[in-house]
Amino acid sequence: MPTFSDSNPVKIAIVGAGAVSDYHHVPAIRLDPRARLTVVCDASEELLDRRRGEWTEASLFTSDFRAACQADNVDAVIIATPNYTHAEMAIAAAEAGKHVMCEKPLGLDAGQVRQMYQACRKSKVVHMTAFTYRFAPAMRYMRHLLREGSLGEPRHFRSQRFLDWPETSWGWRQYKSRAGAGDLFDMTIHRIDFAMDLLGPISQVCGAVARFAPRDCMPDGQLCPPSEVDDWSCLIGEFAGGATGVWEGTTLAKGYGRNGFGHEWAEINGSEASAVYRLHEPNTLLLGRTGSDLAPVAVPPEFLKPQDSPRDPTQGEPATVFRYDLVWEFVSAIVEGRDAVPSFYDGLRAQVVADAVLESHQKRTWITIPDEPR
């Protein structure tokens, strides 16, 4: 395995040059002296032309993802493409010996995700799921308080993710063959993941999804096939450790704009205290005990970012900049020769639960979540 350093950085290919890469991944690569963007791949030649003028550090721009995965000047691949392409691309990268980070959901169902996970294990490459919100400072601090016992025995987990999105077309995201599901796979799956990170495996769930907006026209008024996926999702879960959980997500919550970040509320009620993380104020945790109301507490400096992250937590929009630590963790795992956190295994566990929500809604019953072998 090569030895990486500032003078020999991890060379990264971005596959999918859209908004997520521009907003999260490329700024993060630029921030880390151990990493360098070398290859950019996208199916759109028009977007590639634009990125040539913006991401000038890259030396190869291509519409062929296999060429990107097999390039000699690539050590790792970040996949930020439509959901239905993830499995083929991640497996191709792994088979080429490249480390892989992939946006969520990893696949259209757990079967695809298992194939991705197994391909990475077979090739012995680092694999990571882009579960961004694990890196929010308030989430990291809440995890610490839970682990050290400050909240007591955890009893309830509660998650709300409310967005006020236009009721026009989502493009590929609104068709089952390309997205798998809607809000459930796009937003709620994040909350399923960090709930299990906090409280351990989920043993059984019941859930439901619904679609209210037809999304049968483009923003310019042009007609398109209507949406096939959910714009509201919910589940009730029981954790193997004894706690209960409730999750709800929607893209149709009018008035929940919050400068584009929407409303996010993740709460743990323990036997000693309650703690609340909110996306729009990620550097502040709400804490409360019997006899005192929930009140804001500043996240201590040591939890504002991972210790060695090059990010300055005093700079930038707090609800944006913590996302850069995702690439920092991916690069750190490669440099240090260890597993990344969260891995494809974490993505698989979350996918199994999300799939169970769809099964529960279809069958109108509780679904037992099986143990997922590593």
C-alpha positions in Angstrom: 0.0 0.0 0.0 1.4 3.4 -0.9 2.4 5.9 1.8 0.5 9.1 1.5 1.6 12.5 2.7 1.3 16.2 1.8 3.9 15.6 -0.9 2.1 12.4 -2.1 -1.6 13.1 -1.6 -4.5 10.7 -2.0 -5.6 11.3 -5.6 -9.3 11.4 -5.9 -11.8 11.1 -8.8 -15.2 12.7 -8.5 -17.9 10.8 -10.3 -20.9 13.0 -10.5 -19.9 16.7 -10.8 -23.2 18.2 -9.7 -24.3 20.3 -6.8 -23.4 17.9 -4.0 -19.8 17.6 -5.2 -19.5 21.3 -5.6 -21.1 22.0 -2.2 -19.4 19.3 -0.1 -16.7 17.2 -1.7 -14.5 19.5 -3.8 -14.2 22.2 -1.1 -13.3 19.5 1.4 -10.6 18.0 -0.9 -9.1 21.4 -1.4 -9.0 21.9 2.4 -7.0 18.7 3.1 -3.3 18.8 2.1 -3.3 15.0 2.0 -5.8 15.0 -0.9 -6.0 16.2 -4.4 -8.7 16.2 -7.1 -7.2 14.6 -10.2 -10.2 13.3 -12.3 -13.7 14.6 -12.8 -16.4 12.4 -14.4 -20.0 13.3 -15.4 -22.5 12.1 -18.0 -23.2 15.7 -19.0 -20.6 17.2 -21.4 -22.1 20.6 -20.7 -21.4 20.3 -16.9 -17.9 18.9 -17.6 -17.1 21.9 -19.7 -18.2 24.2 -16.8 -16.1 22.3 -14.3 -13.0 22.5 -16.5 -13.1 26.2 -15.8 -13.9 25.8 -12.1 -12.1 22.7 -10.9 -8.8 23.5 -12.6 -6.7 21.3 -10.4 -8.0 18.1 -12.1 -6.1 16.8 -15.1 -8.7 14.5 -16.7 -12.4 15.2 -17.4 -14.4 12.3 -18.8 -17.9 11.0 -19.3 -16.7 7.4 -18.9 -16.9 6.3 -15.2 -14.8 3.2 -15.9 -12.0 5.3 -17.3 -12.2 7.4 -14.2 -12.0 4.3 -12.0 -9.1 2.8 -13.9 -7.0 5.9 -14.2 -3.5 5.6 -13.0 -3.7 9.0 -11.2 -6.6 7.9 -9.0 -6.4 6.2 -5.6 -10.0 6.8 -4.5 -13.4 7.5 -6.0 -16.2 9.7 -4.7 -19.6 8.7 -6.2 -22.3 11.4 -6.3 -24.5 10.3 -9.1 -28.2 9.1 -9.3 -29.1 6.3 -7.0 -29.6 3.6 -9.7 -25.9 4.1 -10.9 -24.2 3.6 -7.5 -23.9 -0.2 -7.4 -22.3 -0.5 -10.8 -19.9 2.4 -10.2 -18.9 1.4 -6.7 -18.2 -2.2 -7.8 -16.2 -1.0 -10.8 -14.1 1.2 -8.5 -13.5 -1.6 -6.0 -12.5 -4.1 -8.7 -10.0 -1.5 -10.0 -8.5 -1.4 -6.5 -9.8 2.1 -5.7 -11.1 3.2 -2.3 -14.8 4.3 -2.5 -17.0 6.8 -0.9 -20.6 6.9 -2.1 -23.6 9.1 -1.5 -26.7 7.7 0.1 -28.7 5.6 -0.4 -25.9 3.3 -1.5 -28.3 1.4 -3.8 -31.9 0.9 -4.7 -32.3 -1.9 -2.1 -30.3 -3.9 0.4 -29.5 -6.6 -2.2 -27.5 -4.0 -4.3 -25.8 -2.6 -1.2 -24.6 -6.1 -0.1 -23.0 -6.5 -3.5 -21.2 -3.2 -3.1 -20.1 -4.0 0.4 -18.8 -7.5 -0.6 -17.0 -6.1 -3.6 -15.1 -3.6 -1.4 -14.3 -6.3 1.2 -13.0 -8.7 -1.5 -10.7 -6.0 -2.9 -9.7 -4.8 0.6 -10.4 -1.2 -0.2 -11.7 1.5 2.2 -15.4 2.1 1.8 -17.5 4.9 3.2 -21.2 6.0 3.1 -21.8 9.7 2.9 -23.9 10.0 6.0 -23.0 13.6 6.5 -25.0 14.4 9.7 -22.9 12.2 11.9 -20.2 14.9 11.6 -22.5 17.8 12.9 -20.8 19.1 16.1 -24.0 18.9 18.2 -24.5 15.3 17.0 -20.9 14.4 18.0 -21.4 16.0 21.4 -24.7 14.3 22.0 -23.1 11.0 21.2 -20.4 11.8 23.8 -22.9 12.7 26.5 -24.8 9.5 25.8 -21.7 7.3 25.9 -20.4 8.8 29.1 -23.7 8.4 30.8 -24.7 12.0 31.3 -28.2 11.4 29.8 -28.7 8.2 31.8 -30.4 5.2 30.3 -31.7 6.1 26.8 -35.4 5.6 26.5 -36.7 7.5 23.5 -35.3 8.7 20.2 -37.2 11.2 18.1 -36.4 12.6 14.7 -38.1 15.3 12.5 -36.8 16.4 9.2 -39.2 18.9 7.6 -38.5 20.7 4.4 -40.5 23.2 2.3 -39.6 22.3 -1.3 -41.3 23.3 -4.5 -44.0 20.9 -5.7 -42.4 20.7 -9.2 -40.4 17.8 -10.7 -37.6 16.2 -8.8 -36.2 14.8 -12.1 -34.8 11.3 -11.7 -35.4 11.4 -7.9 -39.2 10.9 -8.4 -39.1 7.6 -10.2 -38.7 4.3 -8.4 -36.5 2.7 -11.0 -33.9 5.4 -10.6 -34.4 6.5 -6.9 -35.9 3.5 -5.2 -38.0 5.7 -2.9 -38.3 9.4 -2.2 -38.1 11.2 1.2 -37.4 7.8 2.9 -34.3 7.1 0.9 -33.2 10.7 0.5 -33.6 12.1 3.9 -35.0 9.7 6.5 -32.2 7.2 5.9 -29.7 9.6 7.3 -31.7 9.7 10.5 -32.0 6.0 10.6 -28.2 5.8 10.4 -27.4 8.2 13.2 -30.1 6.8 15.4 -28.4 3.4 15.2 -25.0 5.0 15.7 -26.3 6.5 19.0 -28.5 3.7 20.3 -27.4 0.5 18.5 -29.3 -1.8 16.2 -33.0 -1.5 15.5 -34.8 -4.8 16.1 -38.2 -4.1 14.5 -40.1 -1.4 12.7 -43.5 -0.4 11.4 -43.8 2.4 9.0 -45.6 4.2 6.2 -45.0 6.4 3.2 -47.3 8.8 1.3 -47.2 10.9 -1.8 -49.2 14.2 -1.9 -47.6 16.3 -4.6 -48.0 15.0 -8.2 -44.9 16.7 -9.4 -46.1 16.4 -12.9 -44.6 19.5 -14.3 -41.1 21.1 -14.5 -40.3 24.4 -12.8 -40.9 26.1 -16.2 -44.4 24.6 -16.5 -43.5 21.8 -19.0 -45.4 18.6 -18.3 -43.6 15.4 -17.2 -44.5 12.0 -15.9 -45.8 12.3 -12.3 -43.9 11.2 -9.2 -43.9 7.6 -8.2 -42.2 8.0 -4.8 -43.0 9.3 -1.3 -42.7 12.9 -0.2 -43.6 11.9 3.4 -42.2 9.0 5.4 -42.4 7.8 9.0 -41.6 4.9 11.2 -41.8 3.6 14.7 -38.8 1.5 15.8 -37.7 -0.6 18.7 -34.0 -0.8 19.4 -32.4 -4.0 20.5 -31.2 -2.3 23.6 -34.7 -1.5 24.7 -35.2 2.2 23.6 -38.0 3.2 21.2 -37.8 5.6 18.2 -40.1 7.7 16.1 -39.0 9.3 12.8 -40.9 11.6 10.5 -39.8 13.3 7.3 -41.5 15.5 4.7 -40.7 17.8 1.9 -44.1 19.5 2.1 -43.9 21.4 5.4 -44.8 24.9 4.4 -42.9 27.6 6.2 -39.9 25.4 7.2 -37.3 27.1 5.0 -34.7 28.2 7.5 -32.5 29.6 4.7 -32.6 26.4 2.8 -31.5 24.1 5.7 -35.1 23.2 6.8 -36.1 21.9 10.2 -34.1 19.1 11.7 -34.7 17.9 15.3 -33.1 14.8 16.7 -33.8 14.1 20.4 -32.9 11.6 23.0 -34.8 11.3 26.2 -32.8 9.5 28.8 -33.5 8.6 32.4 -31.4 11.6 33.6 -31.6 14.2 30.9 -32.9 15.1 27.4 -30.7 16.3 24.5 -31.6 17.9 21.2 -29.6 18.4 18.0 -30.8 20.9 15.4 -29.3 21.3 11.9 -29.8 25.1 11.7 -27.7 25.6 14.9 -25.3 22.7 14.7 -22.8 24.2 17.2 -25.4 24.3 20.0 -27.1 21.5 21.8 -30.3 21.8 23.8 -30.1 20.1 27.2 -32.7 19.7 30.0 -33.3 17.8 33.2 -36.2 17.4 35.5 -36.9 20.8 37.1 -35.3 22.8 34.3 -36.4 23.4 30.8 -34.4 22.6 27.7 -31.8 25.3 27.3 -29.0 25.9 24.7 -25.5 24.8 25.6 -22.6 25.6 23.3 -20.8 22.6 21.9 -17.3 22.4 23.6 -14.4 23.3 21.2 -13.1 19.7 21.1 -16.4 18.5 19.5 -16.7 21.3 16.9 -14.5 19.1 14.6 -12.4 16.0 14.6 -9.1 16.8 16.3 -6.9 16.7 13.2 -9.4 18.1 10.7 -7.8 21.1 8.9 -11.2 22.9 9.1 -11.5 26.1 11.1 -14.8 25.8 12.9 -15.0 29.6 13.3 -15.1 30.1 9.6 -18.1 29.7 7.2 -21.8 28.8 7.7 -21.9 26.3 10.6 -24.7 24.2 9.0 -22.5 23.8 5.9 -18.8 23.5 6.9 -19.1 20.5 9.2 -19.9 18.5 6.0 -16.2 18.9 4.9 -15.2 16.5 7.6 -16.8 13.7 5.6 -13.9 13.7 3.1 -11.4 14.3 5.9 -12.5 11.0 7.5 -12.4 9.2 4.1 -8.9 10.4 3.4 -7.8 9.7 7.0 -9.0 6.1 6.8 -7.0 5.7 3.5 -3.8 7.3 4.9 -4.0 5.4 8.2 -4.9 2.0 6.6 -8.1 1.6 8.7 -11.9 1.3 8.1 -13.8 4.5 7.4 -16.7 5.5 9.6 -19.5 5.3 8.5 -18.7 2.4 6.2 -20.7 0.5 3.5 -21.7 -1.8 6.3 -23.4 1.1 8.1 -25.1 2.0 4.8 -26.3 -1.5 4.4 -27.8 -1.6 7.9 -29.7 1.6 7.3 -30.9 0.3 3.9 -32.2 -2.9 5.5 -34.3 -0.7 7.8 -35.5 1.6 5.1 -36.5 -1.4 2.9 -38.4 -2.7 5.9 -40.4 0.5 6.2 -41.6 0.0 2.6 -42.5 -3.7 3.4 -44.3 -2.7 6.6 -46.4 -0.1 4.7 -47.3 -2.6 2.0 -48.2 -5.4 4.5 -49.6 -3.2 7.2 -47.5 -5.0 9.9 -44.4 -4.8 12.0 -41.2 -6.1 10.3 -38.3 -7.8 12.3 -34.9 -6.5 11.3 -32.4 -9.4 10.9 -28.8 -9.2 12.1 -26.6 -8.3 9.2 -23.4 -10.3 9.0 -20.2 -8.3 8.5 
